[in-house]
Amino acid sequence: MPVYEIDPITDPRWSELLQRDARASIFHTRGWLQALNKTYGYQPVALTTSSPEQSLTNGLVFCSVNSWVTGKRIVSLPFSDHCEPLGDMAGSFAEMVDYLLKLNRERSFKYSELRPRSSLAVCSEKLFQSESYAFHAIDLRPTGDELYRGLHKDSIRRKVTRAEREGLTYARGTTDTLLRDFYTLFVLTRKRHGVPPSPFQWFRNLIDCLGDKAEIRIASKDGVPTAGLFMLKHGRTVVYKYGASDERFSNLGGTPFLFWKAISESKATGFEEMDLGRSDLDNEGLIVFKSRLGGARSDLHYWRLPVKAAKPANTLPGLEMAKKLFAIVPDSVRIGIGNLLYKHLG
């Protein structure tokens, strides 16, 4: 069975496949792929067994990361928490895996990595499990009262009440002011974590390419931004992608306040799921927080080929020392490092 390469940005059949497949996510969309291309130079490619004259019956999208720092590799998809192979893979997944192996050999890629939300990838013995994460999602189909009761009484509900008592206000949208407020908070947050921030242009490109599928939410105290969420929307799912806050105002409950606003308003406008994304297994605080929001936990596994693939970029030697350095250098330096570094980390 032949395998074809197509451009998912320009081929109209790709968008048609996304409309037909309930597993399609924001990370499959043309807007997300365009933002990856505009920000980091990644060129998206989709594999399919459908000929150019046929409608697409399946598709596996990926980008090649050509980095002299972390090595050349195929990723499906960079900076995406998950990316499901789409369509009917029953008789074609093995051919696509073989095709990826051929690309690895011919173009000197270190490995190919698949990031399915489901366990589809285990159907090939040529793939091996690489990284694992905790994944959380909130079912928004229960009533609003039930969703509120699903919030942890002390960690979430009490803080929402505190935020309301303190008079926190919030705004939502994609204006330049909201974007800059969010990025200022994002830089502060990444400093606390000891890592450089993603480029400002990444968020600008997400807004430009995704349009109304992107949304920023900012909580403020007396006009001063205290917490922010960067969220994405596709179909019946709203995705929490990035969060940020000013630690000086953490006692005001801005982040729980914003999440409850996002949950209740998403419910009211017809969304059925809130995707809270992946969490590192050693980040117990984040895992607990997402659970206390009402998120149901499941396992998220990434898969690689060939079997003797290299370690991921986030396990490179010296990373812990670099985190300590990033925590103390000026913001302008960390932003500059992020602008240079992130295209190598996808």
Helices and strands as residue ranges (DSSP letters): E 4-6, H 12-20, G 26-28, H 30-40, E 44-48, E 58-67, E 71-76, E 86-87, H 93-106, E 112-114, G 120-123, E 128-139, H 144-149, I 153-157, H 158-165, E 169-173, H 176-193, H 200-210, G 211-213, E 214-221, E 224-234, E 237-245, G 247-252, H 254-268, E 273-280, H 284-292, E 296-305, G 313-315, H 319-326, H 331-341, G 342-344
